[in-house]
Amino acid sequence: MKKFGIKEVVATGIGTALFIVLTEVQIPLGIIPNTSLQPRAAVLAFLAAVFGPVVGGIVGILGHALGDAMFYGSIWWSWVIPEAVIGIGVGLFAKKYQIKEGGFDRKAIVLFNIVQIVTNAVAWILVAPVLDIVIYSEPTNKVFAQGACAFVANIIITAILGTLLGMGYTKIGAKSSSLTKED
């Protein structure tokens, strides 16, 4: 099992902070209330793809919970938990994407997008609506419509921005890591 080292701690801290800041960066879809295109979804998938499921899960749950608390005054847990599901799900395949090693090629990009689509489907079409019903007694038709809309928005933004972040990191960041261990 891979050790949770300084790079993962730094990635978790920076990723969580970035996720929180990006909470307010939204493009409302106008179709279903409380759904929008959010770049933070792509950032979460990218961080999970680079640093693995622990970083992805922590950034997803802490970033969303703290972002909700800071910007909206309360935490909507039924939408926080799915973010952790996405971070963990995408992160489970981190070694296969080869982003850190500079190998985020066409095959890895296809895998990344298949995994992010599947994890977004589980998170937003299944987990979020069920938790909305169980925790908050929300109307079934409303939460499944919101979940489906969030799913589509997240797969689009992640397919575009998440893939671009992965490509950029594999070309630039993977070859020149700025974090080194001091003696």
Secondary structure, 3 states (H helix, E strand, C coil): CCCCCHHHHHHHHHHHHHHHHHHHCCEECCCCCCCEECHHHHHHHHHHHHHCHHHHHHHHHHHHHHHHHHHHCCCCHHHHHHHHHHHHHHHCCHHHHCCCCCCCCHHHHHHHHHHHHHHHHHHHHHHHHHHHHHHHCCCHHHHHHHHHHHHHHHHHHHHHHHHHHHHHHHHCHHHCCCCCCCC
